[in-house]
Amino acid sequence: MLDPLIIGIAGGSGSGKSTVARNVAELVRKRQPIEKPEYDFVTHLRRDVPSRVQPADVIVIDGILLFVDDRVRELCDVKVFVDADADIRLIRRIERDTHVRGRPLDEIIEQYLSTVQPMHLEFVEPSKRYADVIVPRGGHNSIAIEMIVAKIQRRLQRMAGGREALRTPSTQRPTPPART
């Protein structure tokens, strides 16, 4: 069995990384399940019960600092950076953190100004240079997602062809080298 294709998706907070990762993952094939730890953004702790994730010939991972560490970058077969304007990312973060995570607006703004924005400028934005593909306008860029999925499907077909070649012995004799 060949190793799965690993797709790394990075970008700033609120850029749409998880949306791109979810859309890509929904369009590829599966293998064996894993138990993935879940982080609780309200309590800022790991949840007691992990979620079950079905495996695939493709593993899609996303994270803000994914491309900052060269050891992690080297694990990724395809590196995607989801890019969105800072004001859009801030608005998405405010909407997500107030509605989904139950955080007060003043706390969100304080964290953004003191940590998120400076760390984005120092670490996340410069890591864009390592991307193979940059997805503009965030996670709802369906054209970019379709292009990424098409590339993954072509690579999977090549991998499947390679697997088939490994399983099927050749019935043809090798052609002798031509004499010059």
Residue, then its C-alpha position, 0 to 999 in steps of 0.5 A: m500500500l502506497d502512502p496517502l497524498i498529504i494536502g496541507i492547507a494554511g492561511g490566516s485566522g478566518s481565511g477559510k482554511s477549514t472550509v477549503a479543507r472540508n470541501v476538498a476532503e468531501l470530494v476524495r476517497k476513504r480508507q480506515p478511520i482514526e480518532k481525532p482529538e478535538y479542541d474546545f475553543v470555549t474552554h481552551l482545552r482538549r475535549d474528552v471525547p475524540s471524533r471519528v474520522q474516516p481515512a482516505d487516499v488523501i489526508v487533508i490537514d489545515g492550520i494557521l502555522l502549517f508552513v512555518d515549520d520546515r519539518v511539517r512542510e516536507l510532509c505535505d505533497v501539496k501546499v495550499f495557502v488560503d488568502a483573504d483580506a485582513d478585514i474579511r478575516l477579522i469579520r469572520r473571526i468576530e462572527r465565528d467567535t461570538h456565535v459559535r464559541g460564545r466569546p464576548l466582542d471585547e475579548i475577541i478584539e483584544q486577542y486579535l490586536s495583541t496576538v492574532q494580527p502581530m503573529h499573522l504578520e510575523f509568521v503566517e503571511p511570510s509562510k505563503r511563499y512555501a505554497d504550491v497553490i494560493v487560493p484568493r478570496g478565502g474558502h468559498n472560491s469554488i474554482a480554486i477548490e475544483m482545480i485542487v480536487a482535479k489535481i488530487q484526482r489525477r494524482l490518485q489515478r496515477m497512484a492507482g495505476g502504479r499500484e496496479a502495475l505492482r500487482t500485475p506481473s508483466t507478460q511482455r519481455p523487456t525490449p533489448p536496448a538498441r545498438t548504436 
